[in-house]
């Protein structure tokens, strides 16, 4: 005897159609939840970062990083900068002439470029390819300026080692793990603000 609930054309009946539709809907829902959870877990990946408020500019970032040159670079927080003619992060403390001559520059690799804006203002840009993360400019800016030059681990350069060699040897304990969706920490500046 043939099942009377099947259609005459040999296709599926209403109950099979609804069951198949329900299974398909559940599978899509479970897949969407899995994709969302996976993307959240990847968004919560932790990366190493340096807290400029704790940094003592010891110079170990330049020498202890497994990368050569170091993944730690000077970052200029322009919104904090005073665009000073006499920049403590650019010039050596004993400089008599405010020129761009190498003997007047604090940076050992000339990674900071000075550009005239208008009297008496100058803009200072970091050439990251030349920066070795020695922190000499950061120390000068913090001592004689407003601290707009700060060290940060460049996430595009960092290998994100399980045990960061710089963090292990940092005398100030300035390194910590931060979420990869907020990988940078700036001192004296709210990075959430626009501007």
C-alpha positions as CSV (number, residue, x, y, z in Angstrom):
1,X,0.0,0.0,0.0
2,X,1.3,3.4,-1.0
3,X,1.7,6.3,1.4
4,X,-1.3,8.5,0.7
5,X,0.3,11.6,2.1
6,X,2.8,11.9,-0.8
7,X,1.9,13.9,-3.8
8,X,1.0,12.1,-7.0
9,X,4.1,13.4,-8.7
10,X,6.5,11.6,-6.3
11,X,7.7,14.9,-4.5
12,X,7.7,15.5,-0.8
13,X,4.6,16.1,1.3
14,X,3.8,19.1,3.4
15,X,5.3,17.6,6.6
16,X,8.6,16.8,4.9
17,X,8.7,20.2,3.4
18,X,8.2,21.9,6.7
19,X,10.7,19.7,8.5
20,X,13.3,20.4,5.8
21,X,12.7,24.1,6.0
22,X,13.0,24.1,9.8
23,X,16.2,22.1,9.7
24,X,17.7,24.5,7.1
25,X,16.6,27.5,9.2
26,X,18.2,26.1,12.3
27,X,21.4,25.2,10.4
28,X,21.7,28.8,9.1
29,X,21.1,30.2,12.6
30,X,23.7,28.0,14.2
31,X,26.2,28.9,11.5
32,X,25.5,32.6,12.0
33,X,26.0,32.3,15.8
34,X,29.3,30.4,15.2
35,X,30.6,33.0,12.8
36,X,29.7,35.8,15.2
37,X,31.4,34.0,18.1
38,X,34.5,33.3,16.0
39,X,34.8,37.0,14.9
40,X,34.4,38.1,18.5
41,X,37.1,35.8,19.7
42,X,39.5,37.1,17.0
43,X,38.6,40.7,17.9
44,X,39.7,40.0,21.5
45,X,43.1,38.8,20.5
46,X,45.7,40.4,22.8
47,X,48.8,42.3,21.6
48,X,51.8,43.8,23.4
49,X,51.8,47.6,23.9
50,X,53.9,50.1,25.8
51,X,52.3,52.5,28.2
52,X,54.0,55.9,27.7
53,X,52.9,57.0,31.2
54,X,55.1,54.3,32.7
55,X,58.0,54.4,30.3
56,X,61.3,55.8,31.6
57,X,63.0,56.0,28.2
58,X,65.8,53.6,29.2
59,X,66.7,52.8,25.6
60,X,66.1,49.0,25.9
61,X,63.3,49.0,23.3
62,X,66.0,49.6,20.7
63,X,68.2,46.8,21.8
64,X,66.0,44.1,23.3
65,X,63.4,43.6,20.5
66,X,63.8,40.4,18.5
67,X,63.1,42.6,15.4
68,X,65.9,44.6,13.8
69,X,65.2,47.5,13.9
70,X,62.9,47.4,16.8
71,X,59.1,47.2,16.4
72,X,58.9,50.0,18.9
73,X,58.8,53.4,17.2
74,X,58.4,57.0,18.2
75,X,54.9,58.3,17.6
76,X,54.1,62.0,17.4
77,X,50.7,62.9,19.0
78,X,50.2,66.1,17.0
79,X,47.2,67.2,19.0
80,X,49.5,67.6,22.0
81,X,52.4,69.3,20.2
82,X,53.3,72.9,20.7
83,X,55.1,73.1,17.3
84,X,58.0,74.7,19.1
85,X,60.9,76.4,17.4
86,X,63.1,74.9,20.2
87,X,61.9,71.3,20.3
88,X,63.4,69.3,23.2
89,X,62.8,66.1,21.2
90,X,64.6,67.4,18.1
91,X,67.5,69.4,19.4
92,X,70.4,68.4,21.7
93,X,70.2,70.3,25.0
94,X,73.5,72.1,24.4
95,X,72.6,73.3,20.8
96,X,73.5,76.9,20.2
97,X,72.1,77.2,16.6
98,X,68.6,76.1,15.8
99,X,69.4,74.5,12.4
100,X,68.8,71.1,11.0
101,X,72.5,70.2,11.0
102,X,73.3,66.7,12.2
103,X,75.4,67.9,15.1
104,X,72.3,69.7,16.5
105,X,69.9,66.8,16.3
106,X,69.2,64.6,19.3
107,X,68.1,61.6,17.2
108,X,71.1,59.3,16.3
109,X,69.5,58.2,13.0
110,X,67.9,61.6,11.9
111,X,64.5,60.0,12.0
112,X,62.8,63.3,12.9
113,X,62.1,65.7,10.1
114,X,61.6,69.4,10.9
115,X,59.4,71.5,8.6
116,X,58.8,75.3,8.8
117,X,55.1,76.2,9.2
118,X,55.1,79.9,10.0
119,X,57.0,82.0,12.5
120,X,57.7,80.7,15.2
121,X,56.1,77.2,14.4
122,X,57.7,74.1,13.1
123,X,56.2,70.6,12.4
124,X,58.1,67.5,13.4
125,X,57.5,64.3,11.5
126,X,58.8,60.8,12.3
127,X,60.4,58.7,9.6
128,X,59.5,55.3,11.0
129,X,61.9,53.5,8.6
130,X,64.8,55.3,10.3
131,X,63.5,55.2,13.9
132,X,65.1,52.5,16.1
133,X,63.0,53.1,19.2
134,X,65.9,54.5,21.3
135,X,63.6,57.0,23.1
136,X,66.2,59.8,23.1
137,X,63.6,62.2,21.5
138,X,60.9,61.0,23.8
139,X,63.0,61.8,26.8
140,X,63.9,65.2,25.4
141,X,60.3,66.0,24.6
142,X,59.1,65.0,28.0
143,X,61.9,66.9,29.8
144,X,61.7,70.2,27.8
145,X,58.4,70.0,26.0
146,X,54.8,68.7,26.5
147,X,55.4,65.0,25.9
148,X,53.9,64.7,22.4
149,X,56.6,62.3,21.3
150,X,55.8,58.9,22.7
151,X,57.0,55.3,22.1
152,X,54.5,52.7,20.8
153,X,54.8,49.2,19.5
154,X,53.8,49.3,15.8
155,X,51.5,46.3,15.5
156,X,52.2,46.0,11.7
157,X,55.9,45.4,12.6
158,X,55.5,43.4,15.8
159,X,55.7,39.5,15.8
160,X,53.5,39.5,19.0
161,X,55.8,37.0,20.7
162,X,54.3,35.0,23.6
163,X,56.9,36.5,25.9
164,X,58.0,39.9,24.6
165,X,61.7,40.2,25.1
166,X,61.4,44.0,25.7
167,X,58.5,43.5,28.2
168,X,60.6,40.9,30.1
169,X,63.5,43.3,30.5
170,X,61.6,46.6,30.9
171,X,62.7,48.1,34.3
172,X,59.5,50.2,34.5
173,X,57.0,47.4,33.8
174,X,55.6,49.6,31.0
175,X,54.5,46.7,28.7
176,X,51.2,44.9,28.9
177,X,48.8,43.0,26.8
178,X,45.9,45.1,25.3
179,X,43.0,44.1,23.0
180,X,44.0,44.1,19.3
181,X,40.9,46.2,18.5
182,X,42.4,49.0,20.7
183,X,46.2,48.4,20.2
184,X,47.6,51.9,21.0
185,X,47.9,53.8,24.3
186,X,48.8,57.4,24.4
187,X,49.6,59.4,27.5
188,X,47.9,62.8,28.1
189,X,45.6,62.3,25.1
190,X,42.2,60.6,24.9
191,X,42.4,58.6,21.7
192,X,38.6,58.2,21.6
193,X,38.2,61.9,21.0
194,X,38.1,63.1,17.4
195,X,40.8,65.6,16.4
